[in-house]
Amino acid sequence: MGEEAIARVREMGKEKGVKVSGKLIGSSSAVQGIIEAAKEEKVDLIVVGSHGRTHFLDVPVGNVTRKLVSARKPCPVMVVPVS
C-alpha cells in the first residue's frame, strides 16, 4: 500500500516536471521518523497530507501533522488536504 502511494505521487510529480522522492519509514514516532529521513535525504520540502480532524492555527490538521509543523525540522512543511 505505501509503495503504491509513493509511486502515484512520483507519477503526479513527473507529469508536472517536479522531482519527487518517497520513502517508507519504520519508526516508533512518525514525526521523528519523518524529520530524520528529511535530514538524511537533505530534502527541500516535506509535504504531508491532512485529514483535518483537529484545527491548528485555523488550519484543519491531524495530530502527526500538527506535531510535525511545530517540531524543529531541517526544512519547511507543506500541509495539503487529503480529499
N, C-alpha and C positions, 0 to 999 in steps of 0.2 A: 504494500500500500504506500509506504513512504517513498520508495524508489519511483513508483508511478507518478506520484505528485511532483517529485523533483523533475522528472522527465517532462511533464506537462509545462511546468514553469520555465524550464530551459527552452522548450519549443516556442512558448509565447515570447520570451526574450529574443530568440533568434529572429522571429518574424518582425520584431521591432528594431533589430540591429543592436540589441543590448546583450553584453556578455553576462550570463547568469551561471553561478555555481551553487551547488547544493550539497548538503552532507547530512547523513543520518547521524544523530548524536546520541551516544549512550552515556547518560549521566544521572546521578540521583537528584540533581537540581537542573531543571530545564533552563533556567536563567543563567546559571553558572556555565552550563554546557555551551550555550549559545555564545556567551562572552568569550570563553576560552577558544572556541572554534573561530570566532571573528579575529582574535589576536593571532592565532596560528596561521590563518589564511590571509591575513593582512587585508581584510575587506574594506571597501569604501563606505558601504551602507548595509545595515541589517534591515530587512523587510519582514514584517510579521503580520499575519492575518489576525483579525479580532472578530469574535462572535458578538461582542457588545453586551456582555451580561452585567457589567457594572460601569460606572462613569468615573473618569479621571480627567481633571481639567476640562470638564464638559465634553469629553470625547468618550463614546462607549467602548470599553475595553474589557478584556478578561484579566484574571489575576496574574498570569505569567507576563502578559503584555505590560500591565501596569508596573510590575516589578522590574521588567527589562528597561522600560522608559526611565524609571527612577534610578537605576543602577549606574555605577561607574563603568563605562564601556569605552572601547577604542574608536568608535565611530558613531555617527548618528543612527537613529532608528526611525523607520517609516512604518506607520501603522495603517493597514488597509482593511476595509471591511471584507469579510469572507463572502458574503452574499453578493 
